[in-house]
């Protein structure tokens, strides 16, 4: 079954998020331990988080 334009757009968003996360990983070594901790805390509290998005997508597919 072919994907809709909206599904393809959402997959492109996932690619954008993955690119951003790779950039964070690449820059993490230049941060101080305190800065890394603060960024990690910031990411942990980001809302919605990846788990909420995955759960929402899985919940919709099980209907």
KOLGU-4560 file (N, C-alpha, C; in nm, 3 decimals, padded with zeros to 5 digits):
<recs>
<n_xx: 00.084 n_yy: -00.117 n_zz: 00.000 ca_xx: 00.000 ca_yy: 00.000 ca_zz: 00.000 c_xx: 00.090 c_yy: 00.125 c_zz: 00.000 mol: A seq: 1 type: UNK>
<n_xx: 00.069 n_yy: 00.216 n_zz: -00.092 ca_xx: 00.152 ca_yy: 00.337 ca_zz: -00.097 c_xx: 00.123 c_yy: 00.430 c_zz: 00.020 mol: A seq: 2 type: UNK>
<n_xx: 00.224 n_yy: 00.506 n_zz: 00.060 ca_xx: 00.209 ca_yy: 00.600 ca_zz: 00.171 c_xx: 00.145 c_yy: 00.730 c_zz: 00.124 mol: A seq: 3 type: UNK>
<n_xx: 00.069 n_yy: 00.790 n_zz: 00.211 ca_xx: 00.011 ca_yy: 00.921 ca_zz: 00.181 c_xx: 00.120 c_yy: 01.027 c_zz: 00.191 mol: A seq: 4 type: UNK>
<n_xx: 00.091 n_yy: 01.142 n_zz: 00.136 ca_xx: 00.184 ca_yy: 01.254 ca_zz: 00.146 c_xx: 00.209 c_yy: 01.293 c_zz: 00.291 mol: A seq: 5 type: UNK>
<n_xx: 00.106 n_yy: 01.282 n_zz: 00.373 ca_xx: 00.120 ca_yy: 01.317 ca_zz: 00.515 c_xx: 00.214 c_yy: 01.220 c_zz: 00.586 mol: A seq: 6 type: UNK>
<n_xx: 00.204 n_yy: 01.092 n_zz: 00.556 ca_xx: 00.293 ca_yy: 00.992 ca_zz: 00.618 c_xx: 00.437 c_yy: 01.017 c_zz: 00.575 mol: A seq: 7 type: UNK>
<n_xx: 00.458 n_yy: 01.049 n_zz: 00.450 ca_xx: 00.593 ca_yy: 01.077 ca_zz: 00.402 c_xx: 00.648 c_yy: 01.203 c_zz: 00.470 mol: A seq: 8 type: UNK>
<n_xx: 00.565 n_yy: 01.305 n_zz: 00.487 ca_xx: 00.605 ca_yy: 01.427 ca_zz: 00.555 c_xx: 00.646 c_yy: 01.397 c_zz: 00.700 mol: A seq: 9 type: UNK>
<n_xx: 00.567 n_yy: 01.312 n_zz: 00.767 ca_xx: 00.599 ca_yy: 01.276 ca_zz: 00.905 c_xx: 00.731 c_yy: 01.199 c_zz: 00.912 mol: A seq: 10 type: UNK>
<n_xx: 00.756 n_yy: 01.113 n_zz: 00.816 ca_xx: 00.882 ca_yy: 01.040 ca_zz: 00.813 c_xx: 00.999 c_yy: 01.136 c_zz: 00.791 mol: A seq: 11 type: UNK>
<n_xx: 00.977 n_yy: 01.241 n_zz: 00.713 ca_xx: 01.081 ca_yy: 01.343 ca_zz: 00.696 c_xx: 01.107 c_yy: 01.416 c_zz: 00.828 mol: A seq: 12 type: UNK>
<n_xx: 01.003 n_yy: 01.438 n_zz: 00.907 ca_xx: 01.021 ca_yy: 01.498 ca_zz: 01.039 c_xx: 01.109 c_yy: 01.408 c_zz: 01.126 mol: A seq: 13 type: UNK>
<n_xx: 01.086 n_yy: 01.278 n_zz: 01.119 ca_xx: 01.168 ca_yy: 01.183 ca_zz: 01.195 c_xx: 01.313 c_yy: 01.193 c_zz: 01.151 mol: A seq: 14 type: UNK>
<n_xx: 01.335 n_yy: 01.204 n_zz: 01.020 ca_xx: 01.472 ca_yy: 01.222 ca_zz: 00.971 c_xx: 01.535 c_yy: 01.350 c_zz: 01.027 mol: A seq: 15 type: UNK>
<n_xx: 01.455 n_yy: 01.458 n_zz: 01.035 ca_xx: 01.505 ca_yy: 01.583 ca_zz: 01.091 c_xx: 01.543 c_yy: 01.567 c_zz: 01.238 mol: A seq: 16 type: UNK>
<n_xx: 01.459 n_yy: 01.496 n_zz: 01.313 ca_xx: 01.489 ca_yy: 01.473 ca_zz: 01.455 c_xx: 01.616 c_yy: 01.389 c_zz: 01.469 mol: A seq: 17 type: UNK>
<n_xx: 01.631 n_yy: 01.287 n_zz: 01.386 ca_xx: 01.751 ca_yy: 01.203 ca_zz: 01.390 c_xx: 01.876 c_yy: 01.284 c_zz: 01.359 mol: A seq: 18 type: UNK>
<n_xx: 01.866 n_yy: 01.374 n_zz: 01.262 ca_xx: 01.979 ca_yy: 01.460 ca_zz: 01.228 c_xx: 02.015 c_yy: 01.549 c_zz: 01.346 mol: A seq: 19 type: UNK>
<n_xx: 01.915 n_yy: 01.604 n_zz: 01.413 ca_xx: 01.939 ca_yy: 01.689 ca_zz: 01.529 c_xx: 02.006 c_yy: 01.609 c_zz: 01.641 mol: A seq: 20 type: UNK>
<n_xx: 01.959 n_yy: 01.488 n_zz: 01.665 ca_xx: 02.018 ca_yy: 01.405 ca_zz: 01.770 c_xx: 02.163 c_yy: 01.369 c_zz: 01.738 mol: A seq: 21 type: UNK>
<n_xx: 02.193 n_yy: 01.343 n_zz: 01.610 ca_xx: 02.333 ca_yy: 01.316 ca_zz: 01.570 c_xx: 02.420 c_yy: 01.439 c_zz: 01.597 mol: A seq: 22 type: UNK>
<n_xx: 02.367 n_yy: 01.557 n_zz: 01.572 ca_xx: 02.443 ca_yy: 01.680 ca_zz: 01.598 c_xx: 02.469 c_yy: 01.696 c_zz: 01.748 mol: A seq: 23 type: UNK>
<n_xx: 02.369 n_yy: 01.665 n_zz: 01.829 ca_xx: 02.386 ca_yy: 01.673 ca_zz: 01.974 c_xx: 02.496 c_yy: 01.576 c_zz: 02.018 mol: A seq: 24 type: UNK>
<n_xx: 02.492 n_yy: 01.454 n_zz: 01.967 ca_xx: 02.595 ca_yy: 01.356 ca_zz: 02.002 c_xx: 02.734 c_yy: 01.400 c_zz: 01.957 mol: A seq: 25 type: UNK>
<n_xx: 02.742 n_yy: 01.462 n_zz: 01.842 ca_xx: 02.872 ca_yy: 01.507 ca_zz: 01.791 c_xx: 02.929 c_yy: 01.621 c_zz: 01.875 mol: A seq: 26 type: UNK>
<n_xx: 02.843 n_yy: 01.706 n_zz: 01.929 ca_xx: 02.889 ca_yy: 01.821 ca_zz: 02.007 c_xx: 02.902 c_yy: 01.792 c_zz: 02.156 mol: A seq: 27 type: UNK>
<n_xx: 02.843 n_yy: 01.686 n_zz: 02.204 ca_xx: 02.845 ca_yy: 01.655 ca_zz: 02.347 c_xx: 02.987 c_yy: 01.650 c_zz: 02.405 mol: A seq: 28 type: UNK>
<n_xx: 03.085 n_yy: 01.594 n_zz: 02.334 ca_xx: 03.220 ca_yy: 01.587 ca_zz: 02.394 c_xx: 03.284 c_yy: 01.723 c_zz: 02.423 mol: A seq: 29 type: UNK>
<n_xx: 03.239 n_yy: 01.829 n_zz: 02.358 ca_xx: 03.301 ca_yy: 01.960 ca_zz: 02.383 c_xx: 03.238 c_yy: 02.033 c_zz: 02.501 mol: A seq: 30 type: UNK>
<n_xx: 03.130 n_yy: 01.979 n_zz: 02.554 ca_xx: 03.064 ca_yy: 02.041 ca_zz: 02.669 c_xx: 03.130 c_yy: 01.997 c_zz: 02.799 mol: A seq: 31 type: UNK>
<n_xx: 03.114 n_yy: 02.081 n_zz: 02.899 ca_xx: 03.161 ca_yy: 02.041 ca_zz: 03.032 c_xx: 03.065 c_yy: 01.937 c_zz: 03.088 mol: A seq: 32 type: UNK>
<n_xx: 03.107 n_yy: 01.862 n_zz: 03.188 ca_xx: 03.015 ca_yy: 01.765 ca_zz: 03.248 c_xx: 02.885 c_yy: 01.831 c_zz: 03.298 mol: A seq: 33 type: UNK>
<n_xx: 02.896 n_yy: 01.951 n_zz: 03.356 ca_xx: 02.775 ca_yy: 02.020 ca_zz: 03.403 c_xx: 02.684 c_yy: 02.056 c_zz: 03.287 mol: A seq: 34 type: UNK>
<n_xx: 02.741 n_yy: 02.103 n_zz: 03.178 ca_xx: 02.661 ca_yy: 02.138 ca_zz: 03.060 c_xx: 02.593 c_yy: 02.015 c_zz: 03.002 mol: A seq: 35 type: UNK>
<n_xx: 02.667 n_yy: 01.904 n_zz: 02.994 ca_xx: 02.608 ca_yy: 01.779 ca_zz: 02.943 c_xx: 02.492 c_yy: 01.736 c_zz: 03.031 mol: A seq: 36 type: UNK>
<n_xx: 02.508 n_yy: 01.748 n_zz: 03.162 ca_xx: 02.401 ca_yy: 01.711 ca_zz: 03.255 c_xx: 02.279 c_yy: 01.799 c_zz: 03.233 mol: A seq: 37 type: UNK>
<n_xx: 02.299 n_yy: 01.930 n_zz: 03.217 ca_xx: 02.186 ca_yy: 02.021 ca_zz: 03.198 c_xx: 02.115 c_yy: 01.995 c_zz: 03.067 mol: A seq: 38 type: UNK>
<n_xx: 02.190 n_yy: 01.967 n_zz: 02.961 ca_xx: 02.127 ca_yy: 01.935 ca_zz: 02.832 c_xx: 02.050 c_yy: 01.804 c_zz: 02.844 mol: A seq: 39 type: UNK>
<n_xx: 02.107 n_yy: 01.706 n_zz: 02.913 ca_xx: 02.039 ca_yy: 01.577 ca_zz: 02.933 c_xx: 01.908 c_yy: 01.597 c_zz: 03.009 mol: A seq: 40 type: UNK>
<n_xx: 01.911 n_yy: 01.677 n_zz: 03.114 ca_xx: 01.789 ca_yy: 01.705 ca_zz: 03.190 c_xx: 01.686 c_yy: 01.775 c_zz: 03.102 mol: A seq: 41 type: UNK>
<n_xx: 01.731 n_yy: 01.870 n_zz: 03.022 ca_xx: 01.642 ca_yy: 01.944 ca_zz: 02.933 c_xx: 01.576 c_yy: 01.849 c_zz: 02.834 mol: A seq: 42 type: UNK>
<n_xx: 01.655 n_yy: 01.758 n_zz: 02.779 ca_xx: 01.602 ca_yy: 01.661 ca_zz: 02.684 c_xx: 01.506 c_yy: 01.563 c_zz: 02.752 mol: A seq: 43 type: UNK>
<n_xx: 01.539 n_yy: 01.523 n_zz: 02.873 ca_xx: 01.453 ca_yy: 01.432 ca_zz: 02.948 c_xx: 01.315 c_yy: 01.492 c_zz: 02.973 mol: A seq: 44 type: UNK>
<n_xx: 01.310 n_yy: 01.622 n_zz: 02.995 ca_xx: 01.183 ca_yy: 01.688 ca_zz: 03.026 c_xx: 01.114 c_yy: 01.747 c_zz: 02.903 mol: A seq: 45 type: UNK>
<n_xx: 01.171 n_yy: 01.726 n_zz: 02.785 ca_xx: 01.107 ca_yy: 01.776 ca_zz: 02.663 c_xx: 00.970 c_yy: 01.711 c_zz: 02.649 mol: A seq: 46 type: UNK>
<n_xx: 00.871 n_yy: 01.791 n_zz: 02.612 ca_xx: 00.736 ca_yy: 01.739 ca_zz: 02.602 c_xx: 00.674 c_yy: 01.782 c_zz: 02.470 mol: A seq: 47 type: UNK>
<n_xx: 00.624 n_yy: 01.691 n_zz: 02.391 ca_xx: 00.618 ca_yy: 01.548 ca_zz: 02.417 c_xx: 00.752 c_yy: 01.482 c_zz: 02.389 mol: A seq: 48 type: UNK>
<n_xx: 00.778 n_yy: 01.374 n_zz: 02.458 ca_xx: 00.899 ca_yy: 01.297 ca_zz: 02.436 c_xx: 00.874 c_yy: 01.189 c_zz: 02.333 mol: A seq: 49 type: UNK>
<n_xx: 00.980 n_yy: 01.123 n_zz: 02.296 ca_xx: 00.972 ca_yy: 01.019 ca_zz: 02.192 c_xx: 00.877 c_yy: 00.907 c_zz: 02.232 mol: A seq: 50 type: UNK>
<n_xx: 00.877 n_yy: 00.871 n_zz: 02.361 ca_xx: 00.788 ca_yy: 00.762 ca_zz: 02.406 c_xx: 00.641 c_yy: 00.798 c_zz: 02.386 mol: A seq: 51 type: UNK>
<n_xx: 00.604 n_yy: 00.922 n_zz: 02.417 ca_xx: 00.464 ca_yy: 00.964 ca_zz: 02.399 c_xx: 00.423 c_yy: 00.960 c_zz: 02.253 mol: A seq: 52 type: UNK>
<n_xx: 00.514 n_yy: 01.000 n_zz: 02.165 ca_xx: 00.482 ca_yy: 00.999 ca_zz: 02.022 c_xx: 00.469 c_yy: 00.855 c_zz: 01.971 mol: A seq: 53 type: UNK>
<n_xx: 00.562 n_yy: 00.770 n_zz: 02.007 ca_xx: 00.555 ca_yy: 00.629 ca_zz: 01.964 c_xx: 00.429 c_yy: 00.564 c_zz: 02.018 mol: A seq: 54 type: UNK>
<n_xx: 00.395 n_yy: 00.588 n_zz: 02.145 ca_xx: 00.274 ca_yy: 00.531 ca_zz: 02.203 c_xx: 00.149 c_yy: 00.580 c_zz: 02.129 mol: A seq: 55 type: UNK>
<n_xx: 00.145 n_yy: 00.708 n_zz: 02.095 ca_xx: 00.030 ca_yy: 00.762 ca_zz: 02.022 c_xx: 00.018 c_yy: 00.698 c_zz: 01.884 mol: A seq: 56 type: UNK>
<n_xx: 00.129 n_yy: 00.681 n_zz: 01.816 ca_xx: 00.124 ca_yy: 00.619 ca_zz: 01.684 c_xx: 00.081 c_yy: 00.472 c_zz: 01.693 mol: A seq: 57 type: UNK>
<n_xx: 00.132 n_yy: 00.400 n_zz: 01.793 ca_xx: 00.093 ca_yy: 00.260 ca_zz: 01.811 c_xx: -00.053 c_yy: 00.247 c_zz: 01.854 mol: A seq: 58 type: UNK>
<n_xx: -00.101 n_yy: 00.338 n_zz: 01.936 ca_xx: -00.239 ca_yy: 00.332 ca_zz: 01.982 c_xx: -00.334 c_yy: 00.353 c_zz: 01.866 mol: A seq: 59 type: UNK>
<n_xx: -00.300 n_yy: 00.445 n_zz: 01.777 ca_xx: -00.385 ca_yy: 00.470 ca_zz: 01.661 c_xx: -00.387 c_yy: 00.351 c_zz: 01.567 mol: A seq: 60 type: UNK>
<n_xx: -00.275 n_yy: 00.280 n_zz: 01.556 ca_xx: -00.270 ca_yy: 00.168 ca_zz: 01.462 c_xx: -00.342 c_yy: 00.045 c_zz: 01.515 mol: A seq: 61 type: UNK>
<n_xx: -00.367 n_yy: 00.040 n_zz: 01.646 ca_xx: -00.434 ca_yy: -00.077 ca_zz: 01.703 c_xx: -00.586 c_yy: -00.063 c_zz: 01.705 mol: A seq: 62 type: UNK>
<n_xx: -00.637 n_yy: 00.050 n_zz: 01.656 ca_xx: -00.784 ca_yy: 00.069 ca_zz: 01.655 c_xx: -00.847 c_yy: -00.005 c_zz: 01.541 mol: A seq: 63 type: UNK>
</recs>
